[in-house]
Amino acid sequence: MLRSPIRSLSSLSTPLTAPRNSARHPFHIVDPSPWPFVAAFAAFFRVTGLGLYRHAFTLGFTLFSFGLVAVVLTAILWWRDIVREATYEGHHTRAVQAGLRAGRVLFIVSEVRLFLAFFWAFFNAAFAPGPQIGAIWPPVGIEVINPWILPLLNTLLLLTSGASLTWSHAALLGGYRVEARTGLVLTIVLATLFTLCQGYEYVHAPFTISDGVYGSTFYRLTGLHGRHVLVGTIFLAVSLVRRRRHHYTVGSHIGFECAAWYWHFVDVVWIFLFLAVYTWGEGI
């Protein structure tokens, strides 16, 4: 019995045993990972424990601490796997890097919407202050922070850190290793100084988060931004370690790019915070 010509040609072009992981596309098919599952439960424990702790339940703080430690450890291990895939296994092709950049852009867009919600609450209270707060903004009894001392210093620190990070990125693209490392170290130092100054401001602030809508919106906005500064500083510190280990090249440094984009986003948010909350919101 004669075999079909089409069947014969296809059988010749198809190997009997295809090699394992022989990808014919530029995309990375991620191996099964436990970290999304573990991260979801860790975040659940952290949020649930914080809610229980704020309502004075006995095991609330314990559950929150367990969830927080689990989130940090999961982030470290998950980040380790991604670094290994990118640096040692070579899975981050140009197509994969384009997808990572798009994901970072979408993440920053989601962060913009998060800050927009808190800015909305601030401006809603500032433009239409109710009689319960004296029908003026800032509310009666609130002594605002002078924007031209610590807030102005923090603004200069963040703007300078953005400039030094841009210098570091340009040096990396140009192949200047010492300059790239120096700019990144300077950025981390300035970011740490910003966090210390904000902590000093919180300790000596003349109002607390429980002082009505002004204290609530102020600490929500500045505290959320401070948390982003802390995460961004850790991101830059990891990039510095990877830079010292020669993980980055002129054509492949997506981890550093994502850290730089995130930090510039933090800079822009602080400019809006300084102009709206500290300066303009000081007295409308």
Contacts in CASP RR format, 6 or more apart in sequence:
PFRMAT RR
TARGET T0000
AUTHOR 0000-0000-0000
METHOD contacts of the structure
MODEL  1
MLRSPIRSLSSLSTPLTAPRNSARHPFHIVDPSPWPFVAAFAAFFRVTGL
GLYRHAFTLGFTLFSFGLVAVVLTAILWWRDIVREATYEGHHTRAVQAGL
RAGRVLFIVSEVRLFLAFFWAFFNAAFAPGPQIGAIWPPVGIEVINPWIL
PLLNTLLLLTSGASLTWSHAALLGGYRVEARTGLVLTIVLATLFTLCQGY
EYVHAPFTISDGVYGSTFYRLTGLHGRHVLVGTIFLAVSLVRRRRHHYTV
GSHIGFECAAWYWHFVDVVWIFLFLAVYTWGEGI
23 29 0 8 1.000
25 95 0 8 1.000
26 93 0 8 1.000
26 94 0 8 1.000
26 95 0 8 1.000
26 96 0 8 1.000
27 93 0 8 1.000
27 95 0 8 1.000
27 96 0 8 1.000
28 85 0 8 1.000
28 91 0 8 1.000
28 92 0 8 1.000
28 93 0 8 1.000
28 96 0 8 1.000
30 85 0 8 1.000
33 78 0 8 1.000
33 81 0 8 1.000
35 74 0 8 1.000
35 77 0 8 1.000
35 78 0 8 1.000
35 81 0 8 1.000
38 70 0 8 1.000
38 74 0 8 1.000
39 71 0 8 1.000
39 74 0 8 1.000
39 75 0 8 1.000
39 78 0 8 1.000
41 70 0 8 1.000
42 67 0 8 1.000
42 70 0 8 1.000
42 71 0 8 1.000
42 74 0 8 1.000
43 67 0 8 1.000
43 71 0 8 1.000
45 63 0 8 1.000
45 64 0 8 1.000
45 66 0 8 1.000
45 67 0 8 1.000
45 70 0 8 1.000
46 64 0 8 1.000
46 67 0 8 1.000
46 68 0 8 1.000
46 70 0 8 1.000
46 71 0 8 1.000
48 63 0 8 1.000
49 59 0 8 1.000
49 60 0 8 1.000
49 61 0 8 1.000
49 63 0 8 1.000
49 64 0 8 1.000
49 67 0 8 1.000
50 60 0 8 1.000
50 64 0 8 1.000
51 60 0 8 1.000
51 64 0 8 1.000
52 59 0 8 1.000
52 60 0 8 1.000
52 63 0 8 1.000
52 64 0 8 1.000
53 60 0 8 1.000
53 61 0 8 1.000
53 63 0 8 1.000
53 64 0 8 1.000
79 238 0 8 1.000
83 242 0 8 1.000
83 247 0 8 1.000
85 91 0 8 1.000
85 92 0 8 1.000
86 92 0 8 1.000
86 247 0 8 1.000
86 252 0 8 1.000
86 254 0 8 1.000
86 255 0 8 1.000
87 242 0 8 1.000
87 247 0 8 1.000
92 100 0 8 1.000
92 252 0 8 1.000
92 254 0 8 1.000
97 252 0 8 1.000
97 254 0 8 1.000
100 254 0 8 1.000
100 255 0 8 1.000
100 258 0 8 1.000
101 254 0 8 1.000
101 257 0 8 1.000
101 258 0 8 1.000
104 257 0 8 1.000
104 258 0 8 1.000
104 261 0 8 1.000
104 262 0 8 1.000
105 261 0 8 1.000
108 261 0 8 1.000
108 262 0 8 1.000
108 265 0 8 1.000
111 228 0 8 1.000
111 265 0 8 1.000
112 265 0 8 1.000
114 224 0 8 1.000
115 221 0 8 1.000
115 224 0 8 1.000
115 225 0 8 1.000
115 269 0 8 1.000
115 272 0 8 1.000
118 217 0 8 1.000
118 220 0 8 1.000
118 221 0 8 1.000
118 224 0 8 1.000
119 221 0 8 1.000
119 272 0 8 1.000
119 276 0 8 1.000
121 213 0 8 1.000
121 217 0 8 1.000
121 220 0 8 1.000
122 217 0 8 1.000
122 218 0 8 1.000
122 221 0 8 1.000
122 276 0 8 1.000
122 277 0 8 1.000
123 276 0 8 1.000
125 133 0 8 1.000
125 137 0 8 1.000
125 213 0 8 1.000
125 214 0 8 1.000
125 217 0 8 1.000
126 137 0 8 1.000
126 281 0 8 1.000
126 284 0 8 1.000
127 137 0 8 1.000
127 284 0 8 1.000
129 135 0 8 1.000
129 136 0 8 1.000
129 137 0 8 1.000
129 139 0 8 1.000
133 139 0 8 1.000
133 140 0 8 1.000
133 212 0 8 1.000
133 213 0 8 1.000
133 214 0 8 1.000
134 140 0 8 1.000
137 214 0 8 1.000
137 281 0 8 1.000
137 283 0 8 1.000
137 284 0 8 1.000
138 144 0 8 1.000
138 214 0 8 1.000
138 281 0 8 1.000
138 282 0 8 1.000
138 283 0 8 1.000
139 212 0 8 1.000
139 213 0 8 1.000
139 214 0 8 1.000
142 206 0 8 1.000
142 207 0 8 1.000
142 211 0 8 1.000
142 214 0 8 1.000
142 215 0 8 1.000
143 206 0 8 1.000
143 207 0 8 1.000
144 206 0 8 1.000
144 281 0 8 1.000
144 282 0 8 1.000
144 283 0 8 1.000
145 151 0 8 1.000
145 201 0 8 1.000
145 205 0 8 1.000
145 206 0 8 1.000
145 278 0 8 1.000
147 274 0 8 1.000
147 278 0 8 1.000
147 279 0 8 1.000
147 282 0 8 1.000
150 197 0 8 1.000
150 198 0 8 1.000
150 200 0 8 1.000
150 201 0 8 1.000
151 201 0 8 1.000
151 274 0 8 1.000
151 278 0 8 1.000
151 279 0 8 1.000
152 274 0 8 1.000
153 197 0 8 1.000
154 194 0 8 1.000
154 197 0 8 1.000
154 198 0 8 1.000
154 270 0 8 1.000
154 274 0 8 1.000
155 270 0 8 1.000
155 271 0 8 1.000
155 274 0 8 1.000
157 190 0 8 1.000
157 191 0 8 1.000
157 193 0 8 1.000
157 194 0 8 1.000
157 197 0 8 1.000
158 190 0 8 1.000
158 191 0 8 1.000
158 194 0 8 1.000
158 266 0 8 1.000
158 267 0 8 1.000
158 270 0 8 1.000
159 267 0 8 1.000
160 190 0 8 1.000
161 186 0 8 1.000
161 187 0 8 1.000
161 190 0 8 1.000
161 191 0 8 1.000
161 194 0 8 1.000
161 263 0 8 1.000
161 267 0 8 1.000
162 187 0 8 1.000
162 263 0 8 1.000
162 264 0 8 1.000
162 267 0 8 1.000
164 183 0 8 1.000
164 184 0 8 1.000
164 186 0 8 1.000
164 187 0 8 1.000
164 190 0 8 1.000
165 183 0 8 1.000
165 184 0 8 1.000
165 187 0 8 1.000
165 236 0 8 1.000
165 260 0 8 1.000
165 263 0 8 1.000
165 264 0 8 1.000
166 260 0 8 1.000
167 179 0 8 1.000
167 183 0 8 1.000
168 179 0 8 1.000
168 180 0 8 1.000
168 181 0 8 1.000
168 182 0 8 1.000
168 183 0 8 1.000
168 184 0 8 1.000
168 186 0 8 1.000
168 187 0 8 1.000
169 180 0 8 1.000
169 256 0 8 1.000
169 257 0 8 1.000
169 260 0 8 1.000
171 177 0 8 1.000
171 179 0 8 1.000
171 180 0 8 1.000
171 183 0 8 1.000
172 180 0 8 1.000
172 243 0 8 1.000
172 248 0 8 1.000
172 250 0 8 1.000
172 253 0 8 1.000
172 256 0 8 1.000
173 250 0 8 1.000
174 250 0 8 1.000
175 250 0 8 1.000
180 243 0 8 1.000
181 240 0 8 1.000
181 243 0 8 1.000
181 244 0 8 1.000
184 236 0 8 1.000
184 239 0 8 1.000
184 240 0 8 1.000
184 243 0 8 1.000
185 240 0 8 1.000
187 236 0 8 1.000
187 263 0 8 1.000
188 233 0 8 1.000
188 236 0 8 1.000
188 237 0 8 1.000
188 240 0 8 1.000
191 229 0 8 1.000
191 232 0 8 1.000
191 233 0 8 1.000
191 236 0 8 1.000
191 263 0 8 1.000
192 233 0 8 1.000
194 229 0 8 1.000
195 226 0 8 1.000
195 229 0 8 1.000
195 230 0 8 1.000
195 233 0 8 1.000
198 222 0 8 1.000
198 223 0 8 1.000
198 226 0 8 1.000
198 229 0 8 1.000
202 219 0 8 1.000
207 214 0 8 1.000
207 215 0 8 1.000
207 218 0 8 1.000
208 215 0 8 1.000
208 219 0 8 1.000
209 215 0 8 1.000
209 216 0 8 1.000
209 218 0 8 1.000
209 219 0 8 1.000
209 220 0 8 1.000
210 216 0 8 1.000
217 277 0 8 1.000
218 277 0 8 1.000
221 273 0 8 1.000
221 277 0 8 1.000
222 273 0 8 1.000
222 277 0 8 1.000
225 266 0 8 1.000
225 269 0 8 1.000
225 270 0 8 1.000
225 273 0 8 1.000
228 262 0 8 1.000
228 265 0 8 1.000
228 266 0 8 1.000
228 269 0 8 1.000
229 266 0 8 1.000
231 262 0 8 1.000
232 259 0 8 1.000
232 262 0 8 1.000
232 263 0 8 1.000
232 266 0 8 1.000
235 258 0 8 1.000
235 259 0 8 1.000
235 262 0 8 1.000
235 263 0 8 1.000
236 259 0 8 1.000
236 263 0 8 1.000
238 259 0 8 1.000
239 248 0 8 1.000
239 255 0 8 1.000
239 256 0 8 1.000
239 259 0 8 1.000
242 248 0 8 1.000
242 255 0 8 1.000
242 256 0 8 1.000
243 256 0 8 1.000
248 255 0 8 1.000
248 256 0 8 1.000
END
